[in-house]
């Protein structure tokens, strides 16, 4: 399916960009990131309809780092419900004048906490709950593994209607019990834009 291949390619490109430490921002150096959070440190977007970049103060074709306030709440309306949660970092990618993807990053205390969160979100994000539940066991192995790699990560793809999704947990290997897990949630809305056009 072309949309799915495009989604996976976009995820791979963003992964390279994030791990390379690239920071693309709206405005000058003094302006920091994009100011998208409103009153009460909240961001509420309806991903079931196209979001125009200009109306949000975003460039037409760019990945943007978002200024995330203290104690933020993000609510994203999907075709079958609303995902809501916190985030520590956020990027938004625009394409041809519309939001193309939203990426949220935060840290869970350990592998079990990450698995619990992923399972809680699995049905809404259209991800296989049994597969993401297995992350807890995978993380337990990674805590004490003695292998010649430094990171353990997985990629769980899903979809909610025309919104494609991915959940990507990542953790250090061999750092012992209670190793934190970095979660990356990706919401890809190109199909929403194309269908409306």
C-alpha positions in Angstrom: 0.0 0.0 0.0 1.6 3.3 -1.1 0.5 5.3 1.9 1.9 2.8 4.3 5.3 2.7 2.5 5.3 6.5 2.6 4.5 6.5 6.3 7.3 4.1 7.1 9.8 6.1 5.0 8.7 9.3 6.8 9.2 7.6 10.1 12.7 6.4 9.1 13.7 9.9 7.9 12.4 11.5 11.2 14.3 8.9 13.2 17.5 9.8 11.5 16.8 13.5 12.0 16.0 13.2 15.7 19.0 11.0 16.5 21.3 13.3 14.5 20.2 16.1 16.8 18.8 18.3 14.0 16.8 21.2 15.3 14.7 23.1 12.8 12.7 25.9 14.4 10.2 28.5 13.5 11.5 32.1 13.8 15.0 33.2 14.7 17.3 31.8 17.3 15.8 34.0 20.0 12.3 32.8 19.2 12.8 29.2 20.2 10.3 26.6 18.9 6.8 27.0 17.5 4.3 28.3 20.1 1.4 25.9 19.6 0.2 25.2 23.2 -2.7 27.4 24.4 -4.2 28.3 27.7 -3.6 25.8 30.4 -0.7 24.3 28.6 -3.0 22.4 26.3 -2.9 21.5 22.6 -6.1 20.2 21.1 -6.1 19.2 17.4 -8.7 17.4 15.3 -6.7 15.1 13.1 -9.8 13.9 11.2 -9.7 17.0 9.1 -6.8 18.8 7.3 -4.9 21.3 9.5 -3.6 24.2 7.6 -0.1 25.1 8.5 -0.5 28.9 8.0 -3.5 29.0 10.3 -1.3 27.4 13.0 1.6 29.8 12.4 3.7 27.0 10.8 5.8 27.0 7.6 4.3 25.1 4.6 7.0 22.4 4.2 9.2 21.8 7.2 9.8 19.8 10.4 9.3 22.1 13.4 10.4 21.6 17.0 7.5 22.7 19.3 8.0 24.6 22.5 6.6 22.2 25.1 5.5 24.0 28.4 5.7 22.5 31.9 3.0 19.9 32.6 1.5 19.9 29.1 -1.6 18.0 27.8 -2.0 17.0 24.2 -5.4 15.8 22.9 -5.6 14.5 19.3 -9.0 13.7 17.9 -8.9 10.5 15.8 -11.7 9.0 13.7 -12.9 6.7 16.5 -12.0 8.6 19.6 -9.5 11.1 21.2 -6.0 10.2 22.3 -4.9 12.4 25.3 -1.6 12.4 27.2 1.5 14.3 28.2 4.6 14.9 26.2 8.1 16.0 26.9 9.1 16.8 23.3 7.0 17.4 20.1 7.7 17.9 16.5 5.2 18.7 13.7 6.0 18.1 10.0 4.1 20.1 7.4 3.8 19.3 3.7 2.3 21.5 0.9 0.7 23.8 3.5 -0.9 21.2 5.8 0.2 19.3 8.9 1.5 15.9 7.7 2.6 14.3 10.9 2.7 14.9 14.6 5.4 13.2 16.8 5.3 13.0 20.6 8.2 11.9 22.8 8.3 11.2 26.5 9.9 8.9 29.0 8.3 6.1 31.1 9.9 4.8 34.3 10.7 1.3 33.0 9.7 -1.4 30.6 6.6 -2.4 32.4 5.3 1.2 32.6 5.9 1.6 28.9 4.1 -1.6 28.1 1.2 -0.6 30.3 0.9 2.7 28.5 1.2 1.2 25.1 -1.5 -1.5 25.9 -3.8 1.2 27.2 -3.5 3.1 23.9 -3.4 0.1 21.6 -7.0 -0.2 20.6 -7.4 3.5 19.9 -4.2 3.7 17.8 -5.0 0.5 16.0 -2.0 -1.3 17.2 -1.9 -5.0 18.3 -2.2 -5.0 22.1 -0.7 -8.4 22.5 2.4 -7.4 20.6 3.0 -4.2 22.6 2.3 -6.1 25.9 5.3 -8.2 25.0 7.5 -5.1 25.3 7.6 -5.7 29.1 9.4 -9.0 28.7 11.6 -7.6 25.9 12.6 -4.7 28.2 13.4 -7.1 31.1 15.8 -8.9 28.8 17.4 -5.6 27.7 18.0 -4.4 31.3 20.6 -7.1 31.8 21.6 -8.2 28.3 25.3 -8.5 27.6 25.4 -7.7 23.9 27.4 -5.5 21.6 24.7 -2.9 21.1 23.7 0.1 23.2 20.0 0.5 22.4 16.9 -1.8 22.3 13.9 -0.6 20.3 10.8 -1.8 18.6 8.3 -0.4 16.1 4.6 -1.1 16.3 2.5 0.2 13.3 -1.2 0.8 13.4 -4.0 2.9 12.0 -7.2 4.6 13.2 -9.2 5.2 10.0 -7.2 7.5 7.7 -4.8 8.4 10.5 -1.7 6.1 10.4 0.0 5.6 13.7 3.2 4.1 15.1 4.5 3.5 18.7 8.3 3.2 19.1 9.8 2.4 22.5 13.5 2.7 23.0 15.8 2.0 25.9 19.5 1.5 26.8 20.7 -2.0 27.1 22.5 -3.5 30.1 21.8 -0.7 32.6 19.9 -2.8 35.1 16.4 -2.9 36.6 14.3 0.2 36.2 16.0 1.4 33.0 13.8 4.3 31.6 12.0 3.8 28.3 11.7 6.6 25.7 8.3 6.4 23.9 7.8 7.9 20.4 4.1 8.2 19.2 3.7 9.2 15.6 0.4 10.3 14.0 0.6 10.5 10.2 -2.3 12.4 8.5 -1.3 12.6 4.8 -4.3 10.4 3.9 -6.7 12.7 5.7 -5.4 15.7 3.6 -5.4 13.8 0.3 -9.0 12.4 0.9 -10.3 15.9 1.7 -8.6 17.4 -1.4 
